[in-house]
Amino acid sequence: MTAAAEDLDLSVLPPDYRAAFEALQATAARAAELEEIVKRLEHLVAELNQVVHGKKSEKLSEDDRQLAFEDLETAVAEAREQKQTEAPGDDTPKRKRIARRNRGNLPEGLPRIERVIEPDSLDCPCGCGQMHKIGEDRSERLDIVPAQCRVIVTVRPKYACRTCTDGVTQAPTPPWLIEGGLPTEGAIAHVLVSKYADHLPVYRQSQILARSGIDIHRSTLADWVGVAAFHLGPVVDRLAEHLKTSTKLFMDETTAPVLDPGRGQTKTGYLWALARDDRAWGGDDPPGVVYFYAPDRRGENAEKFLKGFNGILQLDGYQGYNRLTRPDRKGGDPILVAHCWAHARRKLKEVFDRDGSEIAAEGLLRIAEFYAVEADIRGIAPGQRLSARKARTAPLVAAFGDWLQAQRKRVSAKSRLGEKLAYIHRHWDGLQTFLHDGRVEIDSNPVENLVRPIALNRKNALFAGHDEGGKAWGRIASLIETAKINGVEPFAYLKATLEAIANAHPQNRIDELLPWNVKPSS
């Protein structure tokens, strides 16, 4: 649609012409969206071909190939699901999704649980009596519960009247997240938790299932992950919006090695964690975390992720965050930074552990006095915390500042200790933020604790198979970790959420699907 057409005042058109023009605009916008999806699919297929048919120097090991296929196929499945969802003609019944693999491959030895779904009424519409059963439809889906595999058999009896021929009555098929597919929502949730909480890549999950006689290819499991990642996307987006309405958040970033198929090796991507945790001062907002994936560590990524957030941000001393404090910050007002005393302490600890520096030792003792006050005031109201800090901690911090400047004059700026002292000096203003607001923590340890599961997954899976895999990694990990810190069992939460999505949960009630609001039945 041209700019001239977009600027056209539709109010001057007759109602019939205006409606037709608006429908044409909507169709053009939808076509542009589908064109972008097709381009993405073509790009992913090209990268998949590179993995399979690349030059010998770019060939990958077996494990490397498995991880590459896993995340590429997850991305393809997600894009395919998006295309099918956004295709024109949404008012027509959705075509049943045909599973590409593993149909009819469920071992006979697995326990079967039959759920018979009867029609609401067996009375014949013509009024001539009750209908009689003439047959039934059966469908089987793989269901997974912890440490147990079983098959859910859905039975839908058919009924017809012996007196008249007014048709057959049968209950409708219950909604499935993957229409016509093999897994229940519980099975999909199990795969997600195993991959992103228990750090098992899907090709290893496939091997585990094979030991139980269940032959499900890792590409099928990756397909399930991709579909789930697509449908859970709006929940994660809403979680991020909810966090950014807060006035104080934590942020940190960690490496997420990603396979680079064109070079046959890994590159360094990053997962940025944006977290809220007000439990230390009794805040009403529930804790949560969202992980954003980016292919690099540039500060503009943090600026993009924090669009719409205004307030205090607790973080480490990475210089990429400096752009957030500028008057011309994109996406909001300049952010007030609260730097981390744990990082300052760590700098001195590194020097002390290396050469036993007496200056570093004294600095560590001084910082320990700050933490002794924090231990006394943890869990009390912000106003009380602030009063205690002003009375007890502020004089200690002021004395530390004088001590810091005196030591910087004694120590060579080029020495290892001099560099560490200079680091503390550069972040001095941010290190004092906690003295002016009782809600602010002395360090950013809460978000660092939320980054550890990412590091564990990185250690076990080695790397993500693709940039798209890094995005899915962050998306699913956001829901799992938020559920965990709210005391909600991740499998039960994801199962309940996927079932709600399959049952067409209303978009205007998406807050009900946030981890702290879901009350799983089991």
Secondary structure as UniProt FT lines:
FT   HELIX           3..6
FT   HELIX           10..12
FT   HELIX           15..53
FT   HELIX           56..58
FT   HELIX           62..86
FT   TURN            90..91
FT   TURN            103..104
FT   TURN            108..109
FT   STRAND          112..116
FT   TURN            125..126
FT   STRAND          132..145
FT   TURN            146..147
FT   STRAND          148..160
FT   STRAND          168..170
FT   TURN            179..180
FT   HELIX           185..196
FT   HELIX           202..210
FT   TURN            211..213
FT   HELIX           218..244
FT   STRAND          248..260
FT   TURN            261..264
FT   STRAND          265..276
FT   HELIX           279..281
FT   STRAND          288..294
FT   HELIX           299..305
FT   TURN            306..308
FT   STRAND          312..315
FT   HELIX           319..325
FT   TURN            327..328
FT   TURN            330..331
FT   STRAND          336..339
FT   HELIX           341..355
FT   HELIX           358..377
FT   TURN            378..379
FT   HELIX           382..388
FT   HELIX           389..393
FT   HELIX           394..410
FT   TURN            413..414
FT   HELIX           416..426
FT   HELIX           428..431
FT   HELIX           433..435
FT   TURN            438..439
FT   HELIX           445..461
FT   HELIX           467..485
FT   TURN            486..487
FT   HELIX           490..502
FT   TURN            503..504
FT   HELIX           507..513
FT   TURN            515..517
//
